[in-house]
Amino acid sequence: MEKKAEKQQKNSFKIVVFGPESTGKTTLATQLSEHYKAAFVPEFARIYAEAKHKKGEKLTSEDVIPIAKGQLRLECKASGNPLVICDTDILETITYARLYYPEFKSETLQKYAAKNTANFYFLTYIDTPWKADGIRDLPHKRAMAFQEFQQTLKTYNQPHILLKGSAEVRLKKAITEIDKLLTIH
């Protein structure tokens, strides 16, 4: 799986919408993939968490690696497309693992993360209304969560810009930035 993931990065320009829960990531990632007719990679953690929720189970630290592997598999399926828009990535998995399971450590996950980052990240700010959906559960820790996401991008030295404001403002800023990046790329 690692070789496929590395190959995917070489063949595609990968953009990730990144940030805490309920900050408009899925909406923006979907809009961007539609605008550019680009490959869309959904958030595997949500798919996984919803499946466990339906069975009455909660996520644990044992789920971190399966979630990371699932996210990488989805990204590998999008490989070969010139532009890939991801609704989160493995760095998101690492950040949530730090938030929920501070005791969790994995050198393997760190290794995969270092090799499977994106070409560019849009960090979504917490100025959107928080919406309960049965899976989200950190409304009282949004500021702290945002700081963790911001720190992850700094730790991994990832190129990014911060998106604030309405969905329309964010979309317009993201399109402007992607257009610039694609011109350079």
N, CA, C and O atoms as a DFTB+ gen file, in Angstrom:
740 C
 N C O
     1  1       0.821      -1.197       0.000
     2  2       0.000       0.000       0.000
     3  2       0.865       1.261       0.000
     4  3       0.493       2.266      -0.606
     5  1       1.998       1.215       0.665
     6  2       2.871       2.382       0.756
     7  2       3.371       2.804      -0.625
     8  3       3.391       3.996      -0.932
     9  1       3.771       1.853      -1.453
    10  2       4.274       2.195      -2.778
    11  2       3.180       2.810      -3.630
    12  3       3.434       3.756      -4.376
    13  1       1.969       2.290      -3.530
    14  2       0.852       2.867      -4.282
    15  2       0.599       4.303      -3.841
    16  3       0.373       5.179      -4.676
    17  1       0.637       4.547      -2.554
    18  2       0.396       5.888      -2.031
    19  2       1.486       6.851      -2.505
    20  3       1.182       7.983      -2.882
    21  1       2.741       6.423      -2.493
    22  2       3.830       7.272      -2.960
    23  2       3.685       7.559      -4.450
    24  3       3.927       8.683      -4.890
    25  1       3.293       6.556      -5.230
    26  2       3.110       6.735      -6.660
    27  2       1.984       7.733      -6.918
    28  3       2.076       8.561      -7.824
    29  1       0.930       7.650      -6.121
    30  2      -0.211       8.540      -6.296
    31  2       0.225       9.989      -6.172
    32  3      -0.229      10.838      -6.940
    33  1       1.093      10.284      -5.224
    34  2       1.548      11.652      -5.043
    35  2       2.311      12.136      -6.260
    36  3       2.215      13.311      -6.614
    37  1       3.054      11.279      -6.899
    38  2       3.849      11.689      -8.050
    39  2       2.970      11.923      -9.274
    40  3       3.324      12.726     -10.138
    41  1       1.832      11.239      -9.364
    42  2       0.991      11.321     -10.546
    43  2      -0.135      12.336     -10.431
    44  3      -0.775      12.650     -11.434
    45  1      -0.391      12.847      -9.260
    46  2      -1.530      13.729      -9.038
    47  2      -1.110      14.959      -8.255
    48  3      -0.150      14.932      -7.485
    49  1      -1.850      16.037      -8.468
    50  2      -1.714      17.222      -7.633
    51  2      -2.806      17.096      -6.581
    52  3      -3.994      17.179      -6.891
    53  1      -2.393      16.896      -5.342
    54  2      -3.334      16.585      -4.259
    55  2      -3.546      17.791      -3.358
    56  3      -2.602      18.373      -2.824
    57  1      -4.827      18.152      -3.205
    58  2      -5.220      19.238      -2.323
    59  2      -6.114      18.660      -1.239
    60  3      -7.015      17.869      -1.517
    61  1      -5.855      19.064       0.005
    62  2      -6.627      18.554       1.142
    63  2      -7.323      19.707       1.849
    64  3      -6.720      20.742       2.134
    65  1      -8.607      19.504       2.124
    66  2      -9.352      20.417       2.977
    67  2      -9.238      19.836       4.377
    68  3      -9.615      18.688       4.613
    69  1      -8.720      20.624       5.298
    70  2      -8.177      20.129       6.558
    71  2      -8.651      21.000       7.715
    72  3      -8.639      22.227       7.614
    73  1      -9.064      20.382       8.800
    74  2      -9.437      21.158       9.971
    75  2     -10.358      20.390      10.899
    76  3     -10.708      19.238      10.639
    77  1     -10.748      21.047      11.992
    78  2     -11.612      20.400      12.984
    79  2     -12.995      20.072      12.427
    80  3     -13.376      20.500      11.337
    81  1     -13.722      19.303      13.214
    82  2     -15.069      18.907      12.818
    83  2     -15.979      20.126      12.656
    84  3     -15.812      21.145      13.325
    85  1     -16.926      19.989      11.764
    86  2     -17.976      20.986      11.557
    87  2     -17.415      22.353      11.152
    88  3     -17.864      23.390      11.638
    89  1     -16.432      22.335      10.259
    90  2     -15.877      23.594       9.754
    91  2     -16.044      23.724       8.238
    92  3     -15.366      24.535       7.607
    93  1     -16.934      22.937       7.662
    94  2     -17.246      23.063       6.244
    95  2     -16.315      22.336       5.298
    96  3     -16.281      22.644       4.106
    97  1     -15.557      21.376       5.807
    98  2     -14.587      20.665       4.953
    99  2     -15.270      19.894       3.822
   100  3     -14.891      20.023       2.658
   101  1     -16.260      19.108       4.165
   102  2     -16.912      18.277       3.146
   103  2     -17.588      19.139       2.094
   104  3     -17.501      18.854       0.900
   105  1     -18.258      20.189       2.536
   106  2     -18.919      21.096       1.586
   107  2     -17.906      21.685       0.630
   108  3     -18.107      21.663      -0.584
   109  1     -16.813      22.214       1.169
   110  2     -15.803      22.847       0.321
   111  2     -15.122      21.837      -0.592
   112  3     -14.947      22.106      -1.780
   113  1     -14.739      20.693      -0.067
   114  2     -14.076      19.676      -0.900
   115  2     -14.980      19.238      -2.049
   116  3     -14.519      19.065      -3.178
   117  1     -16.254      19.062      -1.761
   118  2     -17.216      18.671      -2.802
   119  2     -17.339      19.770      -3.856
   120  3     -17.312      19.491      -5.055
   121  1     -17.474      21.014      -3.407
   122  2     -17.591      22.142      -4.345
   123  2     -16.352      22.249      -5.230
   124  3     -16.461      22.473      -6.435
   125  1     -15.189      22.090      -4.635
   126  2     -13.950      22.192      -5.413
   127  2     -13.819      21.063      -6.425
   128  3     -13.413      21.289      -7.565
   129  1     -14.161      19.855      -6.012
   130  2     -14.045      18.740      -6.960
   131  2     -15.034      18.914      -8.109
   132  3     -14.725      18.565      -9.249
   133  1     -16.214      19.447      -7.823
   134  2     -17.186      19.703      -8.891
   135  2     -16.697      20.833      -9.810
   136  3     -16.783      20.729     -11.033
   137  1     -16.187      21.900      -9.209
   138  2     -15.712      23.050      -9.995
   139  2     -14.603      22.637     -10.963
   140  3     -14.609      23.034     -12.128
   141  1     -13.664      21.848     -10.481
   142  2     -12.516      21.445     -11.298
   143  2     -12.719      20.105     -12.010
   144  3     -11.845      19.650     -12.748
   145  1     -13.865      19.483     -11.787
   146  2     -14.118      18.134     -12.328
   147  2     -12.954      17.212     -11.940
   148  3     -12.440      16.436     -12.745
   149  1     -12.573      17.338     -10.680
   150  2     -11.439      16.603     -10.135
   151  2     -11.916      15.377      -9.366
   152  3     -13.081      15.282      -8.980
   153  1     -11.012      14.458      -9.156
   154  2     -11.303      13.292      -8.331
   155  2     -11.567      13.763      -6.896
   156  3     -10.868      14.639      -6.386
   157  1     -12.570      13.181      -6.258
   158  2     -12.936      13.520      -4.888
   159  2     -12.653      12.328      -3.991
   160  3     -13.059      11.205      -4.292
   161  1     -11.952      12.576      -2.879
   162  2     -11.668      11.530      -1.904
   163  2     -12.416      11.886      -0.620
   164  3     -12.110      12.893       0.018
   165  1     -13.398      11.060      -0.238
   166  2     -14.148      11.359       0.982
   167  2     -13.339      11.087       2.241
   168  3     -12.250      10.513       2.186
   169  1     -13.885      11.505       3.368
   170  2     -13.254      11.290       4.659
   171  2     -13.562       9.869       5.137
   172  3     -14.689       9.576       5.535
   173  1     -12.574       9.003       5.098
   174  2     -12.783       7.618       5.498
   175  2     -13.175       7.500       6.964
   176  3     -13.969       6.630       7.321
   177  1     -12.629       8.363       7.821
   178  2     -12.939       8.297       9.255
   179  2     -14.440       8.435       9.499
   180  3     -14.986       7.770      10.379
   181  1     -15.106       9.288       8.734
   182  2     -16.551       9.464       8.895
   183  2     -17.285       8.176       8.488
   184  3     -18.187       7.726       9.194
   185  1     -16.906       7.601       7.375
   186  2     -17.525       6.357       6.908
   187  2     -17.355       5.271       7.970
   188  3     -18.301       4.559       8.306
   189  1     -16.159       5.162       8.481
   190  2     -15.804       4.158       9.491
   191  2     -16.570       4.414      10.792
   192  3     -17.138       3.489      11.373
   193  1     -16.583       5.667      11.244
   194  2     -17.268       6.018      12.502
   195  2     -18.768       5.798      12.393
   196  3     -19.390       5.327      13.345
   197  1     -19.355       6.125      11.265
   198  2     -20.795       5.913      11.082
   199  2     -21.143       4.429      11.132
   200  3     -22.163       4.043      11.703
   201  1     -20.295       3.602      10.536
   202  2     -20.533       2.154      10.570
   203  2     -20.474       1.632      12.004
   204  3     -21.310       0.820      12.400
   205  1     -19.512       2.082      12.771
   206  2     -19.420       1.661      14.175
   207  2     -20.598       2.203      14.984
   208  3     -21.144       1.504      15.838
   209  1     -20.985       3.444      14.712
   210  2     -22.100       4.076      15.419
   211  2     -23.399       3.282      15.204
   212  3     -24.186       3.097      16.133
   213  1     -23.604       2.826      13.981
   214  2     -24.812       2.030      13.673
   215  2     -24.846       0.730      14.467
   216  3     -25.921       0.208      14.765
   217  1     -23.675       0.211      14.808
   218  2     -23.597      -1.024      15.608
   219  2     -23.597      -0.730      17.103
   220  3     -23.491      -1.644      17.920
   221  1     -23.718       0.552      17.461
   222  2     -23.698       0.933      18.871
   223  2     -22.311       0.935      19.479
   224  3     -22.173       0.890      20.702
   225  1     -21.277       0.987      18.647
   226  2     -19.896       0.966      19.128
   227  2     -19.280       2.357      19.027
   228  3     -19.677       3.172      18.194
   229  1     -18.311       2.608      19.886
   230  2     -17.576       3.872      19.858
   231  2     -16.172       3.637      19.317
   232  3     -15.624       2.539      19.410
   233  1     -15.609       4.695      18.751
   234  2     -14.220       4.608      18.286
   235  2     -13.278       4.509      19.474
   236  3     -13.538       5.066      20.540
   237  1     -12.170       3.784      19.271
   238  2     -11.121       3.668      20.284
   239  2      -9.774       3.892      19.590
   240  3      -9.711       4.052      18.371
   241  1      -8.731       3.902      20.361
   242  2      -7.399       4.074      19.781
   243  2      -7.051       2.919      18.838
   244  3      -6.205       3.076      17.957
   245  1      -7.684       1.785      19.012
   246  2      -7.451       0.634      18.116
   247  2      -7.955       0.900      16.697
   248  3      -7.585       0.188      15.764
   249  1      -8.790       1.911      16.534
   250  2      -9.351       2.232      15.222
   251  2      -8.468       3.187      14.415
   252  3      -8.699       3.370      13.220
   253  1      -7.474       3.790      15.038
   254  2      -6.662       4.803      14.354
   255  2      -5.966       4.224      13.122
   256  3      -6.058       4.807      12.041
   257  1      -5.285       3.115      13.256
   258  2      -4.557       2.533      12.114
   259  2      -5.514       2.082      11.013
   260  3      -5.253       2.380       9.847
   261  1      -6.616       1.377      11.318
   262  2      -7.551       1.037      10.237
   263  2      -8.110       2.273       9.523
   264  3      -8.332       2.244       8.312
   265  1      -8.335       3.351      10.268
   266  2      -8.823       4.586       9.635
   267  2      -7.747       5.157       8.714
   268  3      -8.047       5.555       7.588
   269  1      -6.519       5.201       9.172
   270  2      -5.426       5.718       8.339
   271  2      -5.262       4.877       7.069
   272  3      -5.104       5.419       5.975
   273  1      -5.299       3.561       7.221
   274  2      -5.169       2.681       6.049
   275  2      -6.335       2.870       5.090
   276  3      -6.146       2.881       3.874
   277  1      -7.537       3.019       5.633
   278  2      -8.711       3.239       4.788
   279  2      -8.607       4.543       4.015
   280  3      -8.963       4.604       2.838
   281  1      -8.117       5.590       4.682
   282  2      -7.946       6.874       3.996
   283  2      -6.928       6.746       2.871
   284  3      -7.150       7.246       1.769
   285  1      -5.819       6.082       3.143
   286  2      -4.800       5.897       2.103
   287  2      -5.338       5.077       0.928
   288  3      -5.029       5.368      -0.228
   289  1      -6.138       4.058       1.223
   290  2      -6.734       3.255       0.136
   291  2      -7.611       4.121      -0.765
   292  3      -7.545       4.016      -1.990
   293  1      -8.432       4.975      -0.158
   294  2      -9.292       5.853      -0.956
   295  2      -8.457       6.811      -1.812
   296  3      -8.793       7.081      -2.965
   297  1      -7.372       7.317      -1.234
   298  2      -6.506       8.215      -1.992
   299  2      -5.815       7.480      -3.137
   300  3      -5.650       8.036      -4.222
   301  1      -5.414       6.239      -2.898
   302  2      -4.773       5.444      -3.957
   303  2      -5.731       5.193      -5.117
   304  3      -5.318       5.178      -6.277
   305  1      -7.006       4.998      -4.803
   306  2      -8.001       4.788      -5.870
   307  2      -8.116       6.007      -6.774
   308  3      -8.454       5.877      -7.951
   309  1      -7.840       7.182      -6.239
   310  2      -7.924       8.413      -7.028
   311  2      -6.645       8.684      -7.811
   312  3      -6.588       9.621      -8.607
   313  1      -5.622       7.866      -7.587
   314  2      -4.335       8.106      -8.245
   315  2      -4.494       8.052      -9.754
   316  3      -5.345       7.344     -10.292
   317  1      -3.660       8.809     -10.404
   318  2      -3.718       8.876     -11.857
   319  2      -4.537      10.048     -12.351
   320  3      -4.397      10.457     -13.503
   321  1      -5.392      10.598     -11.499
   322  2      -6.141      11.798     -11.863
   323  2      -5.211      12.996     -11.708
   324  3      -4.435      13.059     -10.755
   325  1      -5.283      13.934     -12.623
   326  2      -4.363      15.068     -12.530
   327  2      -4.571      15.920     -11.270
   328  3      -3.610      16.444     -10.708
   329  1      -5.816      16.054     -10.833
   330  2      -6.124      16.833      -9.645
   331  2      -7.001      15.995      -8.720
   332  3      -8.020      15.443      -9.135
   333  1      -6.585      15.912      -7.463
   334  2      -7.326      15.147      -6.457
   335  2      -7.650      16.083      -5.300
   336  3      -6.766      16.731      -4.739
   337  1      -8.933      16.140      -4.952
   338  2      -9.393      16.945      -3.823
   339  2      -9.800      15.986      -2.712
   340  3     -10.680      15.147      -2.903
   341  1      -9.162      16.108      -1.557
   342  2      -9.427      15.207      -0.438
   343  2     -10.147      15.934       0.695
   344  3      -9.754      17.024       1.110
   345  1     -11.187      15.313       1.172
   346  2     -11.884      15.772       2.369
   347  2     -11.173      15.111       3.548
   348  3     -11.635      14.105       4.085
   349  1     -10.042      15.697       3.939
   350  2      -9.118      15.229       4.975
   351  2      -8.085      14.252       4.413
   352  3      -8.175      13.821       3.263
   353  1      -7.110      13.916       5.243
   354  2      -6.077      12.958       4.859
   355  2      -5.461      12.343       6.110
   356  3      -6.006      12.473       7.206
   357  1      -4.338      11.683       5.944
   358  2      -3.712      10.973       7.062
   359  2      -3.246      11.930       8.170
   360  3      -3.208      11.541       9.337
   361  1      -2.894      13.174       7.820
   362  2      -2.527      14.136       8.861
   363  2      -3.730      14.473       9.748
   364  3      -3.577      14.758      10.935
   365  1      -4.899      14.436       9.168
   366  2      -6.129      14.624       9.952
   367  2      -6.281      13.469      10.945
   368  3      -6.640      13.684      12.103
   369  1      -6.010      12.259      10.491
   370  2      -6.081      11.085      11.367
   371  2      -5.108      11.234      12.536
   372  3      -5.457      10.955      13.682
   373  1      -3.906      11.669      12.243
   374  2      -2.903      11.866      13.297
   375  2      -3.370      12.926      14.292
   376  3      -3.213      12.762      15.502
   377  1      -3.937      14.001      13.784
   378  2      -4.377      15.084      14.664
   379  2      -5.513      14.613      15.574
   380  3      -5.503      14.881      16.775
   381  1      -6.482      13.916      15.002
   382  2      -7.572      13.408      15.842
   383  2      -7.071      12.373      16.843
   384  3      -7.570      12.309      17.966
   385  1      -6.103      11.574      16.454
   386  2      -5.542      10.600      17.398
   387  2      -4.930      11.334      18.592
   388  3      -5.095      10.910      19.736
   389  1      -4.223      12.437      18.323
   390  2      -3.656      13.238      19.422
   391  2      -4.745      13.829      20.312
   392  3      -4.603      13.868      21.534
   393  1      -5.836      14.291      19.692
   394  2      -6.925      14.901      20.461
   395  2      -7.667      13.893      21.333
   396  3      -7.957      14.166      22.498
   397  1      -7.969      12.741      20.771
   398  2      -8.794      11.750      21.467
   399  2      -7.992      10.746      22.287
   400  3      -8.449      10.294      23.337
   401  1      -6.815      10.401      21.818
   402  2      -6.028       9.342      22.459
   403  2      -4.588       9.821      22.661
   404  3      -3.683       9.348      21.975
   405  1      -4.368      10.741      23.583
   406  2      -3.021      11.297      23.769
   407  2      -1.948      10.232      24.015
   408  3      -0.768      10.457      23.747
   409  1      -2.364       9.089      24.521
   410  2      -1.400       8.018      24.796
   411  2      -1.022       7.235      23.534
   412  3      -0.051       6.479      23.547
   413  1      -1.771       7.408      22.457
   414  2      -1.546       6.657      21.223
   415  2      -0.263       7.132      20.540
   416  3      -0.064       8.329      20.332
   417  1       0.588       6.193      20.203
   418  2       1.827       6.477      19.465
   419  2       2.002       5.399      18.405
   420  3       1.752       4.221      18.658
   421  1       2.433       5.809      17.218
   422  2       2.674       4.845      16.158
   423  2       3.740       5.394      15.211
   424  3       3.509       6.371      14.498
   425  1       4.894       4.761      15.214
   426  2       5.946       5.148      14.280
   427  2       5.525       4.859      12.840
   428  3       5.881       5.600      11.924
   429  1       4.775       3.792      12.649
   430  2       4.296       3.440      11.314
   431  2       3.399       4.548      10.762
   432  3       3.547       4.963       9.613
   433  1       2.480       5.015      11.582
   434  2       1.586       6.087      11.150
   435  2       2.380       7.355      10.835
   436  3       2.093       8.033       9.849
   437  1       3.356       7.674      11.646
   438  2       4.200       8.846      11.403
   439  2       4.946       8.702      10.067
   440  3       5.076       9.665       9.311
   441  1       5.429       7.493       9.793
   442  2       6.163       7.229       8.552
   443  2       5.247       7.415       7.338
   444  3       5.624       8.067       6.364
   445  1       4.059       6.845       7.404
   446  2       3.101       6.997       6.296
   447  2       2.722       8.462       6.111
   448  3       2.617       8.942       4.982
   449  1       2.520       9.161       7.200
   450  2       2.138      10.569       7.115
   451  2       3.222      11.387       6.430
   452  3       2.924      12.219       5.573
   453  1       4.452      11.163       6.793
   454  2       5.559      11.919       6.213
   455  2       5.674      11.706       4.706
   456  3       6.119      12.597       3.983
   457  1       5.276      10.532       4.236
   458  2       5.393      10.216       2.810
   459  2       4.118      10.490       2.012
   460  3       4.139      10.411       0.783
   461  1       3.025      10.807       2.674
   462  2       1.747      10.915       1.971
   463  2       1.024      12.226       2.227
   464  3      -0.203      12.260       2.328
   465  1       1.787      13.298       2.331
   466  2       1.157      14.596       2.491
   467  2       0.721      15.118       1.129
   468  3       1.039      14.541       0.089
   469  1      -0.009      16.214       1.163
   470  2      -0.563      16.792      -0.060
   471  2       0.361      17.858      -0.630
   472  3       1.351      18.248      -0.010
   473  1       0.014      18.317      -1.820
   474  2       0.728      19.441      -2.418
   475  2       0.327      20.747      -1.739
   476  3       1.118      21.687      -1.660
   477  1      -0.933      20.794      -1.242
   478  2      -1.425      22.014      -0.608
   479  2      -2.607      21.686       0.296
   480  3      -3.382      20.767       0.033
   481  1      -2.723      22.480       1.389
   482  2      -3.802      22.299       2.361
   483  2      -4.600      23.587       2.523
   484  3      -4.044      24.685       2.531
   485  1      -5.903      23.432       2.651
   486  2      -6.783      24.522       3.061
   487  2      -7.203      24.229       4.491
   488  3      -7.934      23.272       4.747
   489  1      -6.744      25.043       5.409
   490  2      -7.080      24.893       6.827
   491  2      -8.362      25.671       7.099
   492  3      -8.392      26.892       6.952
   493  1      -9.413      24.971       7.493
   494  2     -10.712      25.610       7.714
   495  2     -10.841      26.078       9.160
   496  3     -10.569      25.338      10.105
   497  1     -11.263      27.322       9.296
   498  2     -11.370      27.939      10.613
   499  2     -12.701      27.570      11.286
   500  3     -13.618      27.056      10.646
   501  1     -12.776      27.846      12.574
   502  2     -13.933      27.455      13.391
   503  2     -15.005      28.539      13.461
   504  3     -15.755      28.605      14.436
   505  1     -15.084      29.392      12.432
   506  2     -16.088      30.455      12.429
   507  2     -17.400      30.031      11.772
   508  3     -18.237      30.876      11.455
   509  1     -17.580      28.757      11.571
   510  2     -18.839      28.214      11.064
   511  2     -19.632      27.664      12.248
   512  3     -19.040      27.260      13.248
   513  1     -20.960      27.643      12.149
   514  2     -21.744      27.090      13.261
   515  2     -21.470      25.589      13.423
   516  3     -21.395      24.850      12.442
   517  1     -21.324      25.162      14.663
   518  2     -21.134      23.741      14.938
   519  2     -22.481      23.032      14.801
   520  3     -23.491      23.504      15.324
   521  1     -22.493      21.903      14.100
   522  2     -23.734      21.145      13.895
   523  2     -23.569      19.735      14.435
   524  3     -22.662      19.003      14.039
   525  1     -24.451      19.371      15.335
   526  2     -24.455      18.002      15.866
   527  2     -24.948      17.052      14.782
   528  3     -25.847      17.382      14.009
   529  1     -24.344      15.871      14.738
   530  2     -24.784      14.877      13.749
   531  2     -24.676      13.449      14.277
   532  3     -24.805      12.496      13.509
   533  1     -24.445      13.293      15.560
   534  2     -24.319      11.960      16.141
   535  2     -22.897      11.435      16.152
   536  3     -22.584      10.529      16.925
   537  1     -22.037      11.978      15.318
   538  2     -20.636      11.557      15.260
   539  2     -19.745      12.642      15.874
   540  3     -18.838      12.343      16.651
   541  1     -20.008      13.880      15.524
   542  2     -19.215      14.998      16.050
   543  2     -19.459      15.140      17.549
   544  3     -20.577      14.958      18.031
   545  1     -18.378      15.471      18.284
   546  2     -18.566      15.541      19.738
   547  2     -17.625      16.504      20.446
   548  3     -17.423      16.377      21.653
   549  1     -17.042      17.464      19.731
   550  2     -16.112      18.391      20.378
   551  2     -16.544      19.863      20.289
   552  3     -15.691      20.723      20.070
   553  1     -17.816      20.178      20.449
   554  2     -18.195      21.590      20.288
   555  2     -17.534      22.505      21.307
   556  3     -17.275      23.672      21.016
   557  1     -17.265      21.996      22.473
   558  2     -16.676      22.773      23.557
   559  2     -15.145      22.886      23.447
   560  3     -14.521      23.604      24.229
   561  1     -14.547      22.185      22.489
   562  2     -13.087      22.203      22.345
   563  2     -12.656      22.662      20.950
   564  3     -11.587      22.280      20.473
   565  1     -13.480      23.474      20.302
   566  2     -13.169      23.874      18.926
   567  2     -11.874      24.674      18.822
   568  3     -11.066      24.419      17.929
   569  1     -11.664      25.625      19.710
   570  2     -10.454      26.453      19.637
   571  2      -9.199      25.605      19.851
   572  3      -8.205      25.761      19.143
   573  1      -9.258      24.722      20.818
   574  2      -8.122      23.841      21.089
   575  2      -7.891      22.892      19.912
   576  3      -6.749      22.644      19.525
   577  1      -8.972      22.365      19.349
   578  2      -8.843      21.470      18.199
   579  2      -8.227      22.214      17.013
   580  3      -7.350      21.682      16.332
   581  1      -8.685      23.439      16.768
   582  2      -8.124      24.216      15.665
   583  2      -6.618      24.397      15.849
   584  3      -5.852      24.247      14.897
   585  1      -6.198      24.716      17.057
   586  2      -4.766      24.897      17.325
   587  2      -3.987      23.618      17.035
   588  3      -2.872      23.672      16.517
   589  1      -4.570      22.470      17.367
   590  2      -3.913      21.180      17.079
   591  2      -3.762      20.967      15.570
   592  3      -2.714      20.517      15.107
   593  1      -4.806      21.289      14.809
   594  2      -4.738      21.125      13.353
   595  2      -3.697      22.066      12.753
   596  3      -2.925      21.673      11.878
   597  1      -3.681      23.293      13.223
   598  2      -2.705      24.258      12.748
   599  2      -1.283      23.781      13.077
   600  3      -0.373      23.894      12.257
   601  1      -1.117      23.259      14.268
   602  2       0.198      22.764      14.689
   603  2       0.656      21.574      13.835
   604  3       1.839      21.462      13.513
   605  1      -0.261      20.702      13.476
   606  2       0.097      19.557      12.627
   607  2       0.685      20.033      11.304
   608  3       1.701      19.508      10.851
   609  1       0.051      21.021      10.686
   610  2       0.569      21.530       9.416
   611  2       1.951      22.164       9.602
   612  3       2.812      22.046       8.731
   613  1       2.157      22.825      10.721
   614  2       3.470      23.410      11.002
   615  2       4.504      22.321      11.259
   616  3       5.617      22.383      10.738
   617  1       4.140      21.328      12.058
   618  2       5.052      20.234      12.387
   619  2       5.530      19.511      11.131
   620  3       6.711      19.187      11.004
   621  1       4.607      19.261      10.205
   622  2       4.946      18.555       8.966
   623  2       5.360      19.511       7.846
   624  3       5.569      19.093       6.707
   625  1       5.477      20.802       8.184
   626  2       5.941      21.815       7.246
   627  2       5.144      21.804       5.936
   628  3       5.717      21.762       4.847
   629  1       3.829      21.843       6.060
   630  2       2.966      21.743       4.893
   631  2       2.473      23.109       4.415
   632  3       2.070      23.946       5.223
   633  1       2.507      23.332       3.102
   634  2       2.009      24.590       2.548
   635  2       0.489      24.661       2.726
   636  3      -0.230      23.703       2.442
   637  1       0.020      25.813       3.201
   638  2      -1.416      25.940       3.448
   639  2      -1.815      27.405       3.560
   640  3      -0.981      28.290       3.749
   641  1      -3.114      27.626       3.437
   642  2      -3.686      28.919       3.784
   643  2      -4.893      28.657       4.665
   644  3      -5.496      27.584       4.638
   645  1      -5.219      29.664       5.436
   646  2      -6.362      29.599       6.330
   647  2      -7.589      30.119       5.602
   648  3      -7.539      31.165       4.955
   649  1      -8.690      29.387       5.707
   650  2      -9.948      29.826       5.116
   651  2     -10.917      30.185       6.225
   652  3     -11.198      29.380       7.114
   653  1     -11.425      31.408       6.158
   654  2     -12.417      31.907       7.110
   655  2     -13.598      32.444       6.326
   656  3     -13.520      32.647       5.114
   657  1     -14.700      32.674       7.039
   658  2     -15.847      33.319       6.422
   659  2     -16.893      32.342       5.937
   660  3     -16.863      31.153       6.253
   661  1     -17.807      32.870       5.170
   662  2     -18.927      32.074       4.652
   663  2     -18.425      31.028       3.663
   664  3     -17.283      31.077       3.206
   665  1     -19.302      30.082       3.344
   666  2     -18.956      29.043       2.366
   667  2     -18.584      29.676       1.028
   668  3     -17.668      29.208       0.351
   669  1     -19.288      30.732       0.648
   670  2     -19.015      31.398      -0.625
   671  2     -17.636      32.069      -0.617
   672  3     -16.892      31.977      -1.593
   673  1     -17.303      32.737       0.478
   674  2     -16.000      33.404       0.595
   675  2     -14.884      32.367       0.554
   676  3     -13.877      32.557      -0.128
   677  1     -15.065      31.281       1.280
   678  2     -14.047      30.227       1.308
   679  2     -13.844      29.614      -0.077
   680  3     -12.712      29.411      -0.516
   681  1     -14.945      29.324      -0.754
   682  2     -14.862      28.720      -2.089
   683  2     -14.118      29.645      -3.045
   684  3     -13.237      29.201      -3.781
   685  1     -14.464      30.910      -3.037
   686  2     -13.821      31.864      -3.941
   687  2     -12.319      31.948      -3.665
   688  3     -11.516      31.937      -4.598
   689  1     -11.940      32.031      -2.397
   690  2     -10.521      32.105      -2.039
   691  2      -9.791      30.818      -2.430
   692  3      -8.664      30.863      -2.924
   693  1     -10.432      29.681      -2.206
   694  2      -9.815      28.398      -2.555
   695  2      -9.609      28.275      -4.070
   696  3      -8.556      27.822      -4.520
   697  1     -10.599      28.672      -4.840
   698  2     -10.485      28.603      -6.306
   699  2      -9.350      29.513      -6.780
   700  3      -8.553      29.119      -7.631
   701  1      -9.277      30.712      -6.239
   702  2      -8.201      31.631      -6.611
   703  2      -6.841      31.009      -6.328
   704  3      -5.931      31.086      -7.155
   705  1      -6.706      30.396      -5.163
   706  2      -5.433      29.781      -4.772
   707  2      -5.097      28.570      -5.654
   708  3      -3.958      28.416      -6.094
   709  1      -6.086      27.720      -5.907
   710  2      -5.849      26.541      -6.753
   711  2      -5.464      26.961      -8.164
   712  3      -4.560      26.378      -8.762
   713  1      -6.141      27.963      -8.696
   714  2      -5.792      28.445     -10.034
   715  2      -4.325      28.874     -10.081
   716  3      -3.620      28.565     -11.042
   717  1      -3.866      29.584      -9.050
   718  2      -2.452      29.992      -8.990
   719  2      -1.546      28.766      -8.920
   720  3      -0.545      28.687      -9.632
   721  1      -1.898      27.816      -8.063
   722  2      -1.069      26.616      -7.889
   723  2      -0.981      25.799      -9.178
   724  3       0.088      25.292      -9.521
   725  1      -2.084      25.672      -9.883
   726  2      -2.097      24.884     -11.102
   727  2      -1.300      25.561     -12.216
   728  3      -0.730      24.886     -13.074
   729  1      -1.263      26.877     -12.203
   730  2      -0.453      27.613     -13.167
   731  2       1.032      27.323     -12.945
   732  3       1.798      27.150     -13.893
   733  1       1.413      27.276     -11.671
   734  2       2.812      27.006     -11.316
   735  2       3.169      25.551     -11.573
   736  3       4.257      25.239     -12.057
   737  1       2.226      24.658     -11.238
   738  2       2.466      23.219     -11.324
   739  2       2.478      22.818     -12.779
   740  3       2.665      21.642     -13.094
